[in-house]
């Protein structure tokens, strides 16, 4: 029997957005001449807070 699909939001969507940001906006654009720094995550404030908590 066919039925209408009901979208159910999930917490993993936030994780996927973080992963996409890290891959496309940090890893793909990171300059090879500079060291790693938390400033790479400035464009995504929520992820920056998470990275800062784990960094220190």
mmCIF entry with sequence, helices, sheets and N, C-alpha, C, O atoms, coordinates in Angstrom:
data_MODEL
# 
_entry.id   MODEL 
# 
_entity.id                         1 
_entity.type                       polymer 
_entity.pdbx_number_of_molecules   1 
# 
_entity_poly.entity_id                      1 
_entity_poly.type                           'polypeptide(L)' 
_entity_poly.nstd_linkage                   no 
_entity_poly.nstd_monomer                   no 
_entity_poly.pdbx_seq_one_letter_code       
;(UNK)(UNK)(UNK)(UNK)(UNK)(UNK)(UNK)(UNK)(UNK)(UNK)(UNK)(UNK)(UNK)(UNK)(UNK)(UNK)
(UNK)(UNK)(UNK)(UNK)(UNK)(UNK)(UNK)(UNK)(UNK)(UNK)(UNK)(UNK)(UNK)(UNK)(UNK)(UNK)
(UNK)(UNK)(UNK)(UNK)(UNK)(UNK)(UNK)(UNK)(UNK)(UNK)(UNK)(UNK)(UNK)(UNK)(UNK)(UNK)
(UNK)(UNK)(UNK)(UNK)(UNK)(UNK)(UNK)(UNK)
;
_entity_poly.pdbx_seq_one_letter_code_can   XXXXXXXXXXXXXXXXXXXXXXXXXXXXXXXXXXXXXXXXXXXXXXXXXXXXXXXX 
_entity_poly.pdbx_strand_id                 A 
# 
loop_
_entity_poly_seq.entity_id 
_entity_poly_seq.num 
_entity_poly_seq.mon_id 
_entity_poly_seq.hetero 
1 1  UNK n 
1 2  UNK n 
1 3  UNK n 
1 4  UNK n 
1 5  UNK n 
1 6  UNK n 
1 7  UNK n 
1 8  UNK n 
1 9  UNK n 
1 10 UNK n 
1 11 UNK n 
1 12 UNK n 
1 13 UNK n 
1 14 UNK n 
1 15 UNK n 
1 16 UNK n 
1 17 UNK n 
1 18 UNK n 
1 19 UNK n 
1 20 UNK n 
1 21 UNK n 
1 22 UNK n 
1 23 UNK n 
1 24 UNK n 
1 25 UNK n 
1 26 UNK n 
1 27 UNK n 
1 28 UNK n 
1 29 UNK n 
1 30 UNK n 
1 31 UNK n 
1 32 UNK n 
1 33 UNK n 
1 34 UNK n 
1 35 UNK n 
1 36 UNK n 
1 37 UNK n 
1 38 UNK n 
1 39 UNK n 
1 40 UNK n 
1 41 UNK n 
1 42 UNK n 
1 43 UNK n 
1 44 UNK n 
1 45 UNK n 
1 46 UNK n 
1 47 UNK n 
1 48 UNK n 
1 49 UNK n 
1 50 UNK n 
1 51 UNK n 
1 52 UNK n 
1 53 UNK n 
1 54 UNK n 
1 55 UNK n 
1 56 UNK n 
# 
_struct_asym.id          A 
_struct_asym.entity_id   1 
# 
loop_
_struct_conf.conf_type_id 
_struct_conf.id 
_struct_conf.pdbx_PDB_helix_id 
_struct_conf.beg_label_comp_id 
_struct_conf.beg_label_asym_id 
_struct_conf.beg_label_seq_id 
_struct_conf.pdbx_beg_PDB_ins_code 
_struct_conf.end_label_comp_id 
_struct_conf.end_label_asym_id 
_struct_conf.end_label_seq_id 
_struct_conf.pdbx_end_PDB_ins_code 
_struct_conf.beg_auth_comp_id 
_struct_conf.beg_auth_asym_id 
_struct_conf.beg_auth_seq_id 
_struct_conf.end_auth_comp_id 
_struct_conf.end_auth_asym_id 
_struct_conf.end_auth_seq_id 
_struct_conf.pdbx_PDB_helix_class 
_struct_conf.details 
_struct_conf.pdbx_PDB_helix_length 
HELX_P HELX_P1 AA1 UNK A 12 ? UNK A 21 ? UNK A 12 UNK A 21 1 ? 10 
HELX_P HELX_P2 AA2 UNK A 22 ? UNK A 27 ? UNK A 22 UNK A 27 3 ? 6  
HELX_P HELX_P3 AA3 UNK A 38 ? UNK A 41 ? UNK A 38 UNK A 41 5 ? 4  
HELX_P HELX_P4 AA4 UNK A 45 ? UNK A 55 ? UNK A 45 UNK A 55 1 ? 11 
# 
_struct_conf_type.id          HELX_P 
_struct_conf_type.criteria    ? 
_struct_conf_type.reference   ? 
# 
loop_
_atom_site.group_PDB 
_atom_site.id 
_atom_site.type_symbol 
_atom_site.label_atom_id 
_atom_site.label_alt_id 
_atom_site.label_comp_id 
_atom_site.label_asym_id 
_atom_site.label_entity_id 
_atom_site.label_seq_id 
_atom_site.pdbx_PDB_ins_code 
_atom_site.Cartn_x 
_atom_site.Cartn_y 
_atom_site.Cartn_z 
_atom_site.occupancy 
_atom_site.B_iso_or_equiv 
_atom_site.pdbx_formal_charge 
_atom_site.auth_seq_id 
_atom_site.auth_comp_id 
_atom_site.auth_asym_id 
_atom_site.auth_atom_id 
_atom_site.pdbx_PDB_model_num 
ATOM 1   N N  . UNK A 1 1  ? 0.834  -1.158 0.000  1.00 0.00 ? 1  UNK A N  1 
ATOM 2   C CA . UNK A 1 1  ? 0.000  0.000  0.000  1.00 0.00 ? 1  UNK A CA 1 
ATOM 3   C C  . UNK A 1 1  ? 0.902  1.252  0.000  1.00 0.00 ? 1  UNK A C  1 
ATOM 4   O O  . UNK A 1 1  ? 1.927  1.276  0.681  1.00 0.00 ? 1  UNK A O  1 
ATOM 5   N N  . UNK A 1 2  ? 0.530  2.250  -0.737 1.00 0.00 ? 2  UNK A N  1 
ATOM 6   C CA . UNK A 1 2  ? 1.268  3.500  -0.812 1.00 0.00 ? 2  UNK A CA 1 
ATOM 7   C C  . UNK A 1 2  ? 0.761  4.478  0.234  1.00 0.00 ? 2  UNK A C  1 
ATOM 8   O O  . UNK A 1 2  ? -0.427 4.511  0.555  1.00 0.00 ? 2  UNK A O  1 
ATOM 9   N N  . UNK A 1 3  ? 1.678  5.266  0.754  1.00 0.00 ? 3  UNK A N  1 
ATOM 10  C CA . UNK A 1 3  ? 1.289  6.289  1.715  1.00 0.00 ? 3  UNK A CA 1 
ATOM 11  C C  . UNK A 1 3  ? 2.198  7.497  1.538  1.00 0.00 ? 3  UNK A C  1 
ATOM 12  O O  . UNK A 1 3  ? 3.284  7.391  0.970  1.00 0.00 ? 3  UNK A O  1 
ATOM 13  N N  . UNK A 1 4  ? 1.749  8.634  2.024  1.00 0.00 ? 4  UNK A N  1 
ATOM 14  C CA . UNK A 1 4  ? 2.512  9.872  1.894  1.00 0.00 ? 4  UNK A CA 1 
ATOM 15  C C  . UNK A 1 4  ? 3.711  9.846  2.843  1.00 0.00 ? 4  UNK A C  1 
ATOM 16  O O  . UNK A 1 4  ? 3.610  9.404  3.987  1.00 0.00 ? 4  UNK A O  1 
ATOM 17  N N  . UNK A 1 5  ? 4.829  10.324 2.344  1.00 0.00 ? 5  UNK A N  1 
ATOM 18  C CA . UNK A 1 5  ? 6.051  10.394 3.151  1.00 0.00 ? 5  UNK A CA 1 
ATOM 19  C C  . UNK A 1 5  ? 5.960  11.570 4.111  1.00 0.00 ? 5  UNK A C  1 
ATOM 20  O O  . UNK A 1 5  ? 5.605  12.677 3.706  1.00 0.00 ? 5  UNK A O  1 
ATOM 21  N N  . UNK A 1 6  ? 6.272  11.342 5.359  1.00 0.00 ? 6  UNK A N  1 
ATOM 22  C CA . UNK A 1 6  ? 6.295  12.403 6.356  1.00 0.00 ? 6  UNK A CA 1 
ATOM 23  C C  . UNK A 1 6  ? 7.734  12.615 6.785  1.00 0.00 ? 6  UNK A C  1 
ATOM 24  O O  . UNK A 1 6  ? 8.375  11.712 7.322  1.00 0.00 ? 6  UNK A O  1 
ATOM 25  N N  . UNK A 1 7  ? 8.236  13.821 6.543  1.00 0.00 ? 7  UNK A N  1 
ATOM 26  C CA . UNK A 1 7  ? 9.612  14.144 6.892  1.00 0.00 ? 7  UNK A CA 1 
ATOM 27  C C  . UNK A 1 7  ? 9.749  14.256 8.405  1.00 0.00 ? 7  UNK A C  1 
ATOM 28  O O  . UNK A 1 7  ? 8.930  14.889 9.071  1.00 0.00 ? 7  UNK A O  1 
ATOM 29  N N  . UNK A 1 8  ? 10.796 13.633 8.934  1.00 0.00 ? 8  UNK A N  1 
ATOM 30  C CA . UNK A 1 8  ? 11.072 13.690 10.362 1.00 0.00 ? 8  UNK A CA 1 
ATOM 31  C C  . UNK A 1 8  ? 12.477 14.266 10.537 1.00 0.00 ? 8  UNK A C  1 
ATOM 32  O O  . UNK A 1 8  ? 13.453 13.631 10.137 1.00 0.00 ? 8  UNK A O  1 
ATOM 33  N N  . UNK A 1 9  ? 12.596 15.464 11.130 1.00 0.00 ? 9  UNK A N  1 
ATOM 34  C CA . UNK A 1 9  ? 13.926 16.051 11.333 1.00 0.00 ? 9  UNK A CA 1 
ATOM 35  C C  . UNK A 1 9  ? 14.744 15.227 12.331 1.00 0.00 ? 9  UNK A C  1 
ATOM 36  O O  . UNK A 1 9  ? 14.199 14.577 13.223 1.00 0.00 ? 9  UNK A O  1 
ATOM 37  N N  . UNK A 1 10 ? 16.065 15.274 12.153 1.00 0.00 ? 10 UNK A N  1 
ATOM 38  C CA . UNK A 1 10 ? 16.945 14.473 12.993 1.00 0.00 ? 10 UNK A CA 1 
ATOM 39  C C  . UNK A 1 10 ? 18.198 15.270 13.328 1.00 0.00 ? 10 UNK A C  1 
ATOM 40  O O  . UNK A 1 10 ? 18.614 16.126 12.548 1.00 0.00 ? 10 UNK A O  1 
ATOM 41  N N  . UNK A 1 11 ? 18.800 14.999 14.477 1.00 0.00 ? 11 UNK A N  1 
ATOM 42  C CA . UNK A 1 11 ? 19.997 15.696 14.923 1.00 0.00 ? 11 UNK A CA 1 
ATOM 43  C C  . UNK A 1 11 ? 21.185 15.478 13.990 1.00 0.00 ? 11 UNK A C  1 
ATOM 44  O O  . UNK A 1 11 ? 22.071 16.331 13.923 1.00 0.00 ? 11 UNK A O  1 
ATOM 45  N N  . UNK A 1 12 ? 21.225 14.379 13.282 1.00 0.00 ? 12 UNK A N  1 
ATOM 46  C CA . UNK A 1 12 ? 22.342 14.094 12.379 1.00 0.00 ? 12 UNK A CA 1 
ATOM 47  C C  . UNK A 1 12 ? 22.419 15.098 11.228 1.00 0.00 ? 12 UNK A C  1 
ATOM 48  O O  . UNK A 1 12 ? 23.469 15.227 10.600 1.00 0.00 ? 12 UNK A O  1 
ATOM 49  N N  . UNK A 1 13 ? 21.347 15.797 10.947 1.00 0.00 ? 13 UNK A N  1 
ATOM 50  C CA . UNK A 1 13 ? 21.383 16.818 9.897  1.00 0.00 ? 13 UNK A CA 1 
ATOM 51  C C  . UNK A 1 13 ? 22.348 17.932 10.266 1.00 0.00 ? 13 UNK A C  1 
ATOM 52  O O  . UNK A 1 13 ? 23.049 18.457 9.401  1.00 0.00 ? 13 UNK A O  1 
ATOM 53  N N  . UNK A 1 14 ? 22.392 18.297 11.538 1.00 0.00 ? 14 UNK A N  1 
ATOM 54  C CA . UNK A 1 14 ? 23.335 19.320 11.994 1.00 0.00 ? 14 UNK A CA 1 
ATOM 55  C C  . UNK A 1 14 ? 24.758 18.816 11.822 1.00 0.00 ? 14 UNK A C  1 
ATOM 56  O O  . UNK A 1 14 ? 25.635 19.570 11.400 1.00 0.00 ? 14 UNK A O  1 
ATOM 57  N N  . UNK A 1 15 ? 24.996 17.555 12.143 1.00 0.00 ? 15 UNK A N  1 
ATOM 58  C CA . UNK A 1 15 ? 26.326 16.967 11.979 1.00 0.00 ? 15 UNK A CA 1 
ATOM 59  C C  . UNK A 1 15 ? 26.716 16.959 10.508 1.00 0.00 ? 15 UNK A C  1 
ATOM 60  O O  . UNK A 1 15 ? 27.868 17.234 10.174 1.00 0.00 ? 15 UNK A O  1 
ATOM 61  N N  . UNK A 1 16 ? 25.781 16.650 9.634  1.00 0.00 ? 16 UNK A N  1 
ATOM 62  C CA . UNK A 1 16 ? 26.072 16.645 8.203  1.00 0.00 ? 16 UNK A CA 1 
ATOM 63  C C  . UNK A 1 16 ? 26.438 18.036 7.718  1.00 0.00 ? 16 UNK A C  1 
ATOM 64  O O  . UNK A 1 16 ? 27.335 18.181 6.887  1.00 0.00 ? 16 UNK A O  1 
ATOM 65  N N  . UNK A 1 17 ? 25.759 19.066 8.222  1.00 0.00 ? 17 UNK A N  1 
ATOM 66  C CA . UNK A 1 17 ? 26.095 20.440 7.848  1.00 0.00 ? 17 UNK A CA 1 
ATOM 67  C C  . UNK A 1 17 ? 27.499 20.800 8.326  1.00 0.00 ? 17 UNK A C  1 
ATOM 68  O O  . UNK A 1 17 ? 28.244 21.475 7.616  1.00 0.00 ? 17 UNK A O  1 
ATOM 69  N N  . UNK A 1 18 ? 27.861 20.349 9.534  1.00 0.00 ? 18 UNK A N  1 
ATOM 70  C CA . UNK A 1 18 ? 29.211 20.581 10.040 1.00 0.00 ? 18 UNK A CA 1 
ATOM 71  C C  . UNK A 1 18 ? 30.243 19.895 9.151  1.00 0.00 ? 18 UNK A C  1 
ATOM 72  O O  . UNK A 1 18 ? 31.265 20.488 8.806  1.00 0.00 ? 18 UNK A O  1 
ATOM 73  N N  . UNK A 1 19 ? 29.977 18.662 8.788  1.00 0.00 ? 19 UNK A N  1 
ATOM 74  C CA . UNK A 1 19 ? 30.902 17.894 7.940  1.00 0.00 ? 19 UNK A CA 1 
ATOM 75  C C  . UNK A 1 19 ? 31.048 18.567 6.575  1.00 0.00 ? 19 UNK A C  1 
ATOM 76  O O  . UNK A 1 19 ? 32.159 18.699 6.062  1.00 0.00 ? 19 UNK A O  1 
ATOM 77  N N  . UNK A 1 20 ? 29.934 18.988 5.993  1.00 0.00 ? 20 UNK A N  1 
ATOM 78  C CA . UNK A 1 20 ? 29.986 19.680 4.698  1.00 0.00 ? 20 UNK A CA 1 
ATOM 79  C C  . UNK A 1 20 ? 30.812 20.954 4.795  1.00 0.00 ? 20 UNK A C  1 
ATOM 80  O O  . UNK A 1 20 ? 31.623 21.241 3.914  1.00 0.00 ? 20 UNK A O  1 
ATOM 81  N N  . UNK A 1 21 ? 30.607 21.722 5.867  1.00 0.00 ? 21 UNK A N  1 
ATOM 82  C CA . UNK A 1 21 ? 31.363 22.960 6.042  1.00 0.00 ? 21 UNK A CA 1 
ATOM 83  C C  . UNK A 1 21 ? 32.853 22.661 6.187  1.00 0.00 ? 21 UNK A C  1 
ATOM 84  O O  . UNK A 1 21 ? 33.687 23.312 5.557  1.00 0.00 ? 21 UNK A O  1 
ATOM 85  N N  . UNK A 1 22 ? 33.180 21.676 7.016  1.00 0.00 ? 22 UNK A N  1 
ATOM 86  C CA . UNK A 1 22 ? 34.595 21.332 7.221  1.00 0.00 ? 22 UNK A CA 1 
ATOM 87  C C  . UNK A 1 22 ? 35.237 20.899 5.909  1.00 0.00 ? 22 UNK A C  1 
ATOM 88  O O  . UNK A 1 22 ? 36.360 21.305 5.608  1.00 0.00 ? 22 UNK A O  1 
ATOM 89  N N  . UNK A 1 23 ? 34.551 20.093 5.136  1.00 0.00 ? 23 UNK A N  1 
ATOM 90  C CA . UNK A 1 23 ? 35.131 19.598 3.894  1.00 0.00 ? 23 UNK A CA 1 
ATOM 91  C C  . UNK A 1 23 ? 35.224 20.691 2.828  1.00 0.00 ? 23 UNK A C  1 
ATOM 92  O O  . UNK A 1 23 ? 36.292 20.915 2.258  1.00 0.00 ? 23 UNK A O  1 
ATOM 93  N N  . UNK A 1 24 ? 34.110 21.369 2.559  1.00 0.00 ? 24 UNK A N  1 
ATOM 94  C CA . UNK A 1 24 ? 34.078 22.311 1.439  1.00 0.00 ? 24 UNK A CA 1 
ATOM 95  C C  . UNK A 1 24 ? 34.683 23.675 1.767  1.00 0.00 ? 24 UNK A C  1 
ATOM 96  O O  . UNK A 1 24 ? 35.346 24.272 0.919  1.00 0.00 ? 24 UNK A O  1 
ATOM 97  N N  . UNK A 1 25 ? 34.466 24.175 2.984  1.00 0.00 ? 25 UNK A N  1 
ATOM 98  C CA . UNK A 1 25 ? 34.903 25.538 3.304  1.00 0.00 ? 25 UNK A CA 1 
ATOM 99  C C  . UNK A 1 25 ? 36.200 25.601 4.096  1.00 0.00 ? 25 UNK A C  1 
ATOM 100 O O  . UNK A 1 25 ? 36.823 26.661 4.159  1.00 0.00 ? 25 UNK A O  1 
ATOM 101 N N  . UNK A 1 26 ? 36.620 24.508 4.695  1.00 0.00 ? 26 UNK A N  1 
ATOM 102 C CA . UNK A 1 26 ? 37.873 24.518 5.453  1.00 0.00 ? 26 UNK A CA 1 
ATOM 103 C C  . UNK A 1 26 ? 38.932 23.701 4.716  1.00 0.00 ? 26 UNK A C  1 
ATOM 104 O O  . UNK A 1 26 ? 39.976 24.236 4.342  1.00 0.00 ? 26 UNK A O  1 
ATOM 105 N N  . UNK A 1 27 ? 38.679 22.436 4.509  1.00 0.00 ? 27 UNK A N  1 
ATOM 106 C CA . UNK A 1 27 ? 39.692 21.548 3.935  1.00 0.00 ? 27 UNK A CA 1 
ATOM 107 C C  . UNK A 1 27 ? 40.014 21.907 2.483  1.00 0.00 ? 27 UNK A C  1 
ATOM 108 O O  . UNK A 1 27 ? 41.184 21.967 2.104  1.00 0.00 ? 27 UNK A O  1 
ATOM 109 N N  . UNK A 1 28 ? 38.981 22.146 1.671  1.00 0.00 ? 28 UNK A N  1 
ATOM 110 C CA . UNK A 1 28 ? 39.220 22.434 0.252  1.00 0.00 ? 28 UNK A CA 1 
ATOM 111 C C  . UNK A 1 28 ? 39.828 23.815 0.020  1.00 0.00 ? 28 UNK A C  1 
ATOM 112 O O  . UNK A 1 28 ? 40.497 24.031 -0.990 1.00 0.00 ? 28 UNK A O  1 
ATOM 113 N N  . UNK A 1 29 ? 39.605 24.744 0.935  1.00 0.00 ? 29 UNK A N  1 
ATOM 114 C CA . UNK A 1 29 ? 40.087 26.113 0.755  1.00 0.00 ? 29 UNK A CA 1 
ATOM 115 C C  . UNK A 1 29 ? 41.282 26.457 1.632  1.00 0.00 ? 29 UNK A C  1 
ATOM 116 O O  . UNK A 1 29 ? 41.804 27.568 1.539  1.00 0.00 ? 29 UNK A O  1 
ATOM 117 N N  . UNK A 1 30 ? 41.724 25.550 2.468  1.00 0.00 ? 30 UNK A N  1 
ATOM 118 C CA . UNK A 1 30 ? 42.809 25.845 3.402  1.00 0.00 ? 30 UNK A CA 1 
ATOM 119 C C  . UNK A 1 30 ? 44.119 26.070 2.650  1.00 0.00 ? 30 UNK A C  1 
ATOM 120 O O  . UNK A 1 30 ? 44.490 25.278 1.783  1.00 0.00 ? 30 UNK A O  1 
ATOM 121 N N  . UNK A 1 31 ? 44.806 27.144 2.985  1.00 0.00 ? 31 UNK A N  1 
ATOM 122 C CA . UNK A 1 31 ? 46.101 27.393 2.356  1.00 0.00 ? 31 UNK A CA 1 
ATOM 123 C C  . UNK A 1 31 ? 47.150 26.435 2.919  1.00 0.00 ? 31 UNK A C  1 
ATOM 124 O O  . UNK A 1 31 ? 47.135 26.109 4.106  1.00 0.00 ? 31 UNK A O  1 
ATOM 125 N N  . UNK A 1 32 ? 48.048 25.997 2.063  1.00 0.00 ? 32 UNK A N  1 
ATOM 126 C CA . UNK A 1 32 ? 49.057 25.027 2.506  1.00 0.00 ? 32 UNK A CA 1 
ATOM 127 C C  . UNK A 1 32 ? 50.204 25.690 3.254  1.00 0.00 ? 32 UNK A C  1 
ATOM 128 O O  . UNK A 1 32 ? 50.984 25.007 3.918  1.00 0.00 ? 32 UNK A O  1 
ATOM 129 N N  . UNK A 1 33 ? 50.318 27.006 3.155  1.00 0.00 ? 33 UNK A N  1 
ATOM 130 C CA . UNK A 1 33 ? 51.458 27.685 3.771  1.00 0.00 ? 33 UNK A CA 1 
ATOM 131 C C  . UNK A 1 33 ? 51.198 28.141 5.206  1.00 0.00 ? 33 UNK A C  1 
ATOM 132 O O  . UNK A 1 33 ? 52.137 28.506 5.913  1.00 0.00 ? 33 UNK A O  1 
ATOM 133 N N  . UNK A 1 34 ? 49.944 28.126 5.643  1.00 0.00 ? 34 UNK A N  1 
ATOM 134 C CA . UNK A 1 34 ? 49.637 28.585 6.998  1.00 0.00 ? 34 UNK A CA 1 
ATOM 135 C C  . UNK A 1 34 ? 49.296 27.411 7.902  1.00 0.00 ? 34 UNK A C  1 
ATOM 136 O O  . UNK A 1 34 ? 48.768 26.404 7.430  1.00 0.00 ? 34 UNK A O  1 
ATOM 137 N N  . UNK A 1 35 ? 49.588 27.525 9.196  1.00 0.00 ? 35 UNK A N  1 
ATOM 138 C CA . UNK A 1 35 ? 49.237 26.450 10.132 1.00 0.00 ? 35 UNK A CA 1 
ATOM 139 C C  . UNK A 1 35 ? 47.737 26.447 10.437 1.00 0.00 ? 35 UNK A C  1 
ATOM 140 O O  . UNK A 1 35 ? 47.014 27.400 10.145 1.00 0.00 ? 35 UNK A O  1 
ATOM 141 N N  . UNK A 1 36 ? 47.309 25.356 11.025 1.00 0.00 ? 36 UNK A N  1 
ATOM 142 C CA . UNK A 1 36 ? 45.912 25.212 11.431 1.00 0.00 ? 36 UNK A CA 1 
ATOM 143 C C  . UNK A 1 36 ? 45.574 26.245 12.498 1.00 0.00 ? 36 UNK A C  1 
ATOM 144 O O  . UNK A 1 36 ? 46.387 26.527 13.379 1.00 0.00 ? 36 UNK A O  1 
ATOM 145 N N  . UNK A 1 37 ? 44.379 26.802 12.414 1.00 0.00 ? 37 UNK A N  1 
ATOM 146 C CA . UNK A 1 37 ? 43.907 27.735 13.426 1.00 0.00 ? 37 UNK A CA 1 
ATOM 147 C C  . UNK A 1 37 ? 42.394 27.727 13.475 1.00 0.00 ? 37 UNK A C  1 
ATOM 148 O O  . UNK A 1 37 ? 41.730 27.384 12.497 1.00 0.00 ? 37 UNK A O  1 
ATOM 149 N N  . UNK A 1 38 ? 41.862 28.105 14.608 1.00 0.00 ? 38 UNK A N  1 
ATOM 150 C CA . UNK A 1 38 ? 40.412 28.129 14.754 1.00 0.00 ? 38 UNK A CA 1 
ATOM 151 C C  . UNK A 1 38 ? 39.757 29.201 13.884 1.00 0.00 ? 38 UNK A C  1 
ATOM 152 O O  . UNK A 1 38 ? 38.543 29.178 13.685 1.00 0.00 ? 38 UNK A O  1 
ATOM 153 N N  . UNK A 1 39 ? 40.534 30.121 13.376 1.00 0.00 ? 39 UNK A N  1 
ATOM 154 C CA . UNK A 1 39 ? 39.971 31.150 12.502 1.00 0.00 ? 39 UNK A CA 1 
ATOM 155 C C  . UNK A 1 39 ? 39.397 30.551 11.212 1.00 0.00 ? 39 UNK A C  1 
ATOM 156 O O  . UNK A 1 39 ? 38.615 31.210 10.527 1.00 0.00 ? 39 UNK A O  1 
ATOM 157 N N  . UNK A 1 40 ? 39.769 29.330 10.878 1.00 0.00 ? 40 UNK A N  1 
ATOM 158 C CA . UNK A 1 40 ? 39.214 28.668 9.689  1.00 0.00 ? 40 UNK A CA 1 
ATOM 159 C C  . UNK A 1 40 ? 37.722 28.392 9.842  1.00 0.00 ? 40 UNK A C  1 
ATOM 160 O O  . UNK A 1 40 ? 37.026 28.177 8.850  1.00 0.00 ? 40 UNK A O  1 
ATOM 161 N N  . UNK A 1 41 ? 37.229 28.396 11.079 1.00 0.00 ? 41 UNK A N  1 
ATOM 162 C CA . UNK A 1 41 ? 35.834 28.063 11.353 1.00 0.00 ? 41 UNK A CA 1 
ATOM 163 C C  . UNK A 1 41 ? 34.994 29.297 11.674 1.00 0.00 ? 41 UNK A C  1 
ATOM 164 O O  . UNK A 1 41 ? 33.858 29.161 12.128 1.00 0.00 ? 41 UNK A O  1 
ATOM 165 N N  . UNK A 1 42 ? 35.525 30.486 11.452 1.00 0.00 ? 42 UNK A N  1 
ATOM 166 C CA . UNK A 1 42 ? 34.824 31.720 11.792 1.00 0.00 ? 42 UNK A CA 1 
ATOM 167 C C  . UNK A 1 42 ? 33.508 31.888 11.034 1.00 0.00 ? 42 UNK A C  1 
ATOM 168 O O  . UNK A 1 42 ? 32.579 32.507 11.553 1.00 0.00 ? 42 UNK A O  1 
ATOM 169 N N  . UNK A 1 43 ? 33.413 31.364 9.850  1.00 0.00 ? 43 UNK A N  1 
ATOM 170 C CA . UNK A 1 43 ? 32.210 31.542 9.031  1.00 0.00 ? 43 UNK A CA 1 
ATOM 171 C C  . UNK A 1 43 ? 31.011 30.755 9.569  1.00 0.00 ? 43 UNK A C  1 
ATOM 172 O O  . UNK A 1 43 ? 29.869 31.076 9.243  1.00 0.00 ? 43 UNK A O  1 
ATOM 173 N N  . UNK A 1 44 ? 31.256 29.744 10.376 1.00 0.00 ? 44 UNK A N  1 
ATOM 174 C CA . UNK A 1 44 ? 30.180 28.946 10.969 1.00 0.00 ? 44 UNK A CA 1 
ATOM 175 C C  . UNK A 1 44 ? 30.318 29.062 12.485 1.00 0.00 ? 44 UNK A C  1 
ATOM 176 O O  . UNK A 1 44 ? 31.094 28.338 13.109 1.00 0.00 ? 44 UNK A O  1 
ATOM 177 N N  . UNK A 1 45 ? 29.554 29.982 13.064 1.00 0.00 ? 45 UNK A N  1 
ATOM 178 C CA . UNK A 1 45 ? 29.708 30.314 14.484 1.00 0.00 ? 45 UNK A CA 1 
ATOM 179 C C  . UNK A 1 45 ? 29.431 29.126 15.405 1.00 0.00 ? 45 UNK A C  1 
ATOM 180 O O  . UNK A 1 45 ? 30.146 28.924 16.386 1.00 0.00 ? 45 UNK A O  1 
ATOM 181 N N  . UNK A 1 46 ? 28.411 28.351 15.099 1.00 0.00 ? 46 UNK A N  1 
ATOM 182 C CA . UNK A 1 46 ? 28.062 27.211 15.951 1.00 0.00 ? 46 UNK A CA 1 
ATOM 183 C C  . UNK A 1 46 ? 29.161 26.147 15.933 1.00 0.00 ? 46 UNK A C  1 
ATOM 184 O O  . UNK A 1 46 ? 29.516 25.599 16.977 1.00 0.00 ? 46 UNK A O  1 
ATOM 185 N N  . UNK A 1 47 ? 29.688 25.862 14.765 1.00 0.00 ? 47 UNK A N  1 
ATOM 186 C CA . UNK A 1 47 ? 30.780 24.897 14.655 1.00 0.00 ? 47 UNK A CA 1 
ATOM 187 C C  . UNK A 1 47 ? 32.052 25.452 15.297 1.00 0.00 ? 47 UNK A C  1 
ATOM 188 O O  . UNK A 1 47 ? 32.825 24.701 15.892 1.00 0.00 ? 47 UNK A O  1 
ATOM 189 N N  . UNK A 1 48 ? 32.266 26.745 15.181 1.00 0.00 ? 48 UNK A N  1 
ATOM 190 C CA . UNK A 1 48 ? 33.441 27.372 15.797 1.00 0.00 ? 48 UNK A CA 1 
ATOM 191 C C  . UNK A 1 48 ? 33.428 27.158 17.313 1.00 0.00 ? 48 UNK A C  1 
ATOM 192 O O  . UNK A 1 48 ? 34.471 26.886 17.908 1.00 0.00 ? 48 UNK A O  1 
ATOM 193 N N  . UNK A 1 49 ? 32.262 27.279 17.935 1.00 0.00 ? 49 UNK A N  1 
ATOM 194 C CA . UNK A 1 49 ? 32.147 27.046 19.373 1.00 0.00 ? 49 UNK A CA 1 
ATOM 195 C C  . UNK A 1 49 ? 32.493 25.606 19.730 1.00 0.00 ? 49 UNK A C  1 
ATOM 196 O O  . UNK A 1 49 ? 33.172 25.351 20.725 1.00 0.00 ? 49 UNK A O  1 
ATOM 197 N N  . UNK A 1 50 ? 32.024 24.674 18.919 1.00 0.00 ? 50 UNK A N  1 
ATOM 198 C CA . UNK A 1 50 ? 32.323 23.260 19.170 1.00 0.00 ? 50 UNK A CA 1 
ATOM 199 C C  . UNK A 1 50 ? 33.819 22.995 19.013 1.00 0.00 ? 50 UNK A C  1 
ATOM 200 O O  . UNK A 1 50 ? 34.430 22.332 19.851 1.00 0.00 ? 50 UNK A O  1 
ATOM 201 N N  . UNK A 1 51 ? 34.399 23.514 17.945 1.00 0.00 ? 51 UNK A N  1 
ATOM 202 C CA . UNK A 1 51 ? 35.821 23.307 17.710 1.00 0.00 ? 51 UNK A CA 1 
ATOM 203 C C  . UNK A 1 51 ? 36.674 23.950 18.800 1.00 0.00 ? 51 UNK A C  1 
ATOM 204 O O  . UNK A 1 51 ? 37.700 23.397 19.196 1.00 0.00 ? 51 UNK A O  1 
ATOM 205 N N  . UNK A 1 52 ? 36.257 25.100 19.278 1.00 0.00 ? 52 UNK A N  1 
ATOM 206 C CA . UNK A 1 52 ? 36.981 25.783 20.340 1.00 0.00 ? 52 UNK A CA 1 
ATOM 207 C C  . UNK A 1 52 ? 36.947 24.976 21.635 1.00 0.00 ? 52 UNK A C  1 
ATOM 208 O O  . UNK A 1 52 ? 37.946 24.897 22.350 1.00 0.00 ? 52 UNK A O  1 
ATOM 209 N N  . UNK A 1 53 ? 35.801 24.381 21.930 1.00 0.00 ? 53 UNK A N  1 
ATOM 210 C CA . UNK A 1 53 ? 35.678 23.561 23.137 1.00 0.00 ? 53 UNK A CA 1 
ATOM 211 C C  . UNK A 1 53 ? 36.587 22.339 23.063 1.00 0.00 ? 53 UNK A C  1 
ATOM 212 O O  . UNK A 1 53 ? 37.197 21.969 24.066 1.00 0.00 ? 53 UNK A O  1 
ATOM 213 N N  . UNK A 1 54 ? 36.689 21.711 21.905 1.00 0.00 ? 54 UNK A N  1 
ATOM 214 C CA . UNK A 1 54 ? 37.542 20.527 21.760 1.00 0.00 ? 54 UNK A CA 1 
ATOM 215 C C  . UNK A 1 54 ? 39.016 20.896 21.639 1.00 0.00 ? 54 UNK A C  1 
ATOM 216 O O  . UNK A 1 54 ? 39.885 20.116 22.029 1.00 0.00 ? 54 UNK A O  1 
ATOM 217 N N  . UNK A 1 55 ? 39.302 22.077 21.101 1.00 0.00 ? 55 UNK A N  1 
ATOM 218 C CA . UNK A 1 55 ? 40.686 22.492 20.900 1.00 0.00 ? 55 UNK A CA 1 
ATOM 219 C C  . UNK A 1 55 ? 41.410 22.743 22.221 1.00 0.00 ? 55 UNK A C  1 
ATOM 220 O O  . UNK A 1 55 ? 42.569 22.368 22.395 1.00 0.00 ? 55 UNK A O  1 
ATOM 221 N N  . UNK A 1 56 ? 40.704 23.378 23.135 1.00 0.00 ? 56 UNK A N  1 
ATOM 222 C CA . UNK A 1 56 ? 41.303 23.681 24.426 1.00 0.00 ? 56 UNK A CA 1 
ATOM 223 C C  . UNK A 1 56 ? 40.959 22.589 25.391 1.00 0.00 ? 56 UNK A C  1 
ATOM 224 O O  . UNK A 1 56 ? 41.365 22.641 26.552 1.00 0.00 ? 56 UNK A O  1 
# 
